[in-house]
Amino acid sequence: MLSRESGLSLRQAYRYLEVAKSRERLLPAPQPSVTLSLKMPADLAQKLQTHATASRLSASEVMRRAVAAYLASVREDG
């Protein structure tokens, strides 16, 4: 059910439940993810991958953090 409702793979859902069982209080399920494609210069992509490897993060996680930080820093003109 967690897999289906949260858009997780069965493996991810199982891991999440195993971690949650080991904690005193349950953590909220992660939001479903969507796949985005983007183009960037090859040198920037290499820098991203180098940073991700050095930080022991995935390139996707580095991008998520970068986009979140950028969006938090810009003023909404709505």
C-alpha positions as CSV (number, residue, x, y, z in Angstrom):
1,M,0.0,0.0,0.0
2,L,2.9,2.4,0.9
3,S,4.5,1.7,-2.5
4,R,1.2,2.3,-4.4
5,E,0.1,5.4,-2.6
6,S,3.5,7.1,-2.4
7,G,4.8,6.2,-5.8
8,L,7.7,4.2,-4.3
9,S,9.2,1.0,-5.6
10,L,8.4,-2.0,-3.5
11,R,12.1,-2.1,-2.4
12,Q,12.0,1.5,-1.4
13,A,8.8,1.1,0.5
14,Y,10.2,-2.0,2.3
15,R,13.3,-0.2,3.3
16,Y,11.3,2.8,4.6
17,L,9.1,0.5,6.7
18,E,12.2,-1.3,8.1
19,V,13.7,2.1,9.2
20,A,10.4,3.3,10.5
21,K,10.0,0.1,12.6
22,S,13.3,0.8,14.3
23,R,12.4,4.3,15.4
24,E,10.2,5.4,18.2
25,R,8.0,7.6,16.1
26,L,7.2,7.1,12.4
27,L,8.5,9.5,9.8
28,P,6.2,10.8,7.1
29,A,6.3,9.0,3.8
30,P,8.4,10.8,1.2
31,Q,6.5,12.7,-1.6
32,P,6.2,11.0,-4.9
33,S,8.9,12.0,-7.3
34,V,8.7,12.9,-11.0
35,T,11.4,12.6,-13.6
36,L,12.6,15.8,-15.3
37,S,15.0,16.0,-18.2
38,L,17.3,19.0,-18.5
39,K,20.1,20.0,-20.7
40,M,23.3,21.6,-19.4
41,P,26.8,22.2,-20.7
42,A,29.0,19.2,-20.5
43,D,31.5,20.9,-18.2
44,L,28.7,21.8,-15.7
45,A,27.4,18.3,-15.8
46,Q,31.0,17.0,-15.0
47,K,31.3,19.5,-12.1
48,L,27.9,18.3,-10.8
49,Q,28.9,14.6,-10.9
50,T,32.3,15.4,-9.3
51,H,30.6,17.3,-6.5
52,A,28.0,14.6,-6.0
53,T,30.6,11.9,-5.8
54,A,32.8,13.8,-3.4
55,S,29.7,14.6,-1.2
56,R,28.6,10.9,-1.4
57,L,25.2,12.0,-2.8
58,S,23.4,11.3,-6.0
59,A,23.5,13.9,-8.7
60,S,19.7,14.0,-8.3
61,E,20.0,14.8,-4.6
62,V,22.5,17.6,-5.4
63,M,20.1,19.0,-8.0
64,R,17.1,18.8,-5.6
65,R,19.0,20.7,-2.9
66,A,20.2,23.3,-5.4
67,V,16.8,23.9,-6.8
68,A,15.2,24.1,-3.3
69,A,17.9,26.6,-2.2
70,Y,17.4,28.7,-5.3
71,L,13.7,28.8,-5.0
72,A,13.9,29.7,-1.3
73,S,16.2,32.6,-2.2
74,V,14.1,34.2,-4.9
75,R,11.2,36.5,-4.2
76,E,7.9,35.4,-5.5
77,D,6.3,38.0,-7.7
78,G,2.9,36.4,-7.6
